[in-house]
């Protein structure tokens, strides 16, 4: 079996003809993403409908819906020319070769370090053991942050409700995204440090950005004009 990098795959799959393929994130970013696309003249009515399809072809634009965490993979490989996903995804997948073209401003949230209210376990673990145990869905972001701040950490990757980890002793604290902070509050957790602010970003396959510059740059300009209104 021959394995090629996504970079090579992207070079082979990006095309100069056919509809421009846009990777659209499902979930929390979907509604505002569709609003922004509507504002630049892209019809999103079928995506908003009852169809369970993942691909919505058009004459000049094809919309492809997927998990936000999959957007960099599809864009890097050239299966989508451009896409929209959160900055948190791009930071966690920093090894993906995509061009970040525009901060779209919506989907604003914070990546934070949080611990139990009034619990000094985070500081005690650092002083006593020289290392903290941190549960997170973003192990790469967490490890880079603590390395940058001169602290050692054992990052425990979890897929579900990360807030559970410090409540039952799996970890000393968590690194996670928060918007309103309500979930932390409901689980008796509090923000200890803010790591980075995240918003939705518009990204492009680097070959598509070169071969389809007029279309990609034109769409980027329309998005920027919409945001400036």
N, C-alpha and C positions, 0 to 999 in steps of 0.2 A: 504494500500500500504506500502511495506517495502522498505526503502531507505538504501543503503549501500554506504560507502565512496568509492572513486575511488581507494584508497589504497587496500581495500578488493577486489574490482572488479579486480584489477590488479593481485592479488595473485591467483584469480580463473582462469583468462584467459591466463596468461602466460603459454606457453607450451614448452616442451623440444624437441618435434619433429616437423616436417614440415619445410617449408622455413622460414628463418629469415625475419621478416617484418620490412621494413625501411620506416618511415614517411618522405616524401620528400616535402619541402615547395614550393608551387607555388609562382609566382610573382617575385620580384626583386632578390631573392636568387636562383631561379630555375636553371638558366644557369650554374652558378659556382658550384652549388651542383652536377649537372649532370656531369660536367667536373671532379670533384673530385672522384665521384663514378666510372666513366670510368677509371680513373687513377689507381684505385685499382682492376680493372678487372670485374666490374659489368656492364653488358650490359644495357645501357639506351636508346637504339635506338628507342624502342617503345614509350617511354615517349616523345622523341623528335619529333615523327611523328605527323600525323594529327588526331590520335585517341582522342576521347573525354572521354575515359575511365579514371577512377580514380585509378583503381587497375591493376597492371601489374605483373602477376604471373610468377615465374621462378622456376626452379628445387630446388635451394638452397636459393634464395633471391626473395622476393616479394616486389615490390615498390608500395607504396600507396601515392598518391599526395593529398595535402590538404593545407588549408590556414596556414601560419606560426603560427598564434595565436592558432590554433587547435592542433599543434604538442604535446605540453606538456599534453594536455588532453588525447589524444590517447595513448601516451607513458605511462603515469601514470596508465591508466586503463588496460594496457597490450594488447590493441588492436593493438599496434605496439611495437615491441621489442626495437627498437632504432629509433632515428630520428634526423633531423637537423633543427634548427631554430635560430633566432637571440637572442643575449643576452638581448635585450630590452624586448622580449617576456618573457624570463625566469625571469627577474627582476620584471616585472609587475605581473607575475603569480607565485610569490615566494612561495605561499602555495602549489603548485603542487609538489608532491614527485617524482622527477626524479633525476638520477645521471648525472651530467655534466662531461663528460669524456675528452673532448678535445676542445680547441679553434682552429677552422679551419682557422681563419685569414682573410677570405674573407667577403664581405659585410660590410666593415668597414664604420662606420658612428658615429656621436656624438649625444648624448642627450643633448640639450641645453635649457637654458632660453633665450628667445628673446623678444624684445619690438620694438616699432616704433622708427625709427631713430630720434635722437634728442629729443625724448619725455621722460620727467622725471616722467611719471605717475607711473611707478613701485616704485620708491623711495618715491614719494609723498604719494602714497596709504599706504605705510608701515609707514611713519612718521605720517600722519594725522589720519588714521583709525586703524593702528596697524595690518592691514591685506591686502594682495594683492589678487586680483582675477586672477586666472591663468586658461586659457583654454588649454586642453590637451587630447590626446588619451591615456595618461598614468597617470591616477590620483594617483595610488599607488606610482609610482616612484616619482612623484612630491611631494606628501605629505611627504614621507619619507625624501626626500632631504631637504625640507624647515624645517621640524622638526629637522633634524640633524644640520642645520645651525641656529637654534634658531629663525626662523621666522614663523609667522602664515600665512596660505594661504587658500583661498577658491578655491578648484579645481573644475572646471566646465568641465565635460566630454563631448567631442564632437566626432562625428564619421567621419565627412567630412573634408573640408579644414580648418584646425585649424588656418591658417594665417588670416582668415577673422575676427576672434574674436576681436583683438585689433583695427582693422580698423573701426569697427562700434560700438565700445563701450561695447561689451559684457564682455571683460576682459582687465586687465591692461597689460598682457603679455601672452606668450605661453610657454609651455614646449613641445618640439617635437624633432624628429630625423632630422638631416641634414647630407647630404653627401658632396655636393659641396657648399651649401649655396646659390645656384642660386634662389631657390624659395623664400627664405627670401628677397634677394636683389630685386627681381621683385615686391615684395609686400611692399617695403619700410620698411623692418624690419632688425634688426641687432642682433647679438649674444651678450648677456650681461654676461652670465656665462656658463661654460661648466660643465655638471653634470657627465657624464660617457661616455666612448668610448665603442661602441658595435660592435661585430663581430658575425659571424655564429658559433654556438656551436653544438657539437655532444653529444647527451644525450641518456640515456638508462632507461628502466624500471628496477626497482631494483630487481625484482624477476627474470626477464630474465638475468640480469647481473650475478646472482648467478647460475641459473639453466643451462644457456647457455654460461657460462664463456668462454669456448674455442672459440666459434664463435664470441662473442662480443669483447673479448680482442684481438682476431686475427684481426678483422676488424679495431679496434682502432689502433693497431700497424701499419697496412698497411696505414691507413690514416695519421698517424704521419710520417711515412717514406716518403710518398708522399709530405707532407708539408715541410719536411727537404731538399728536393732535390733542 
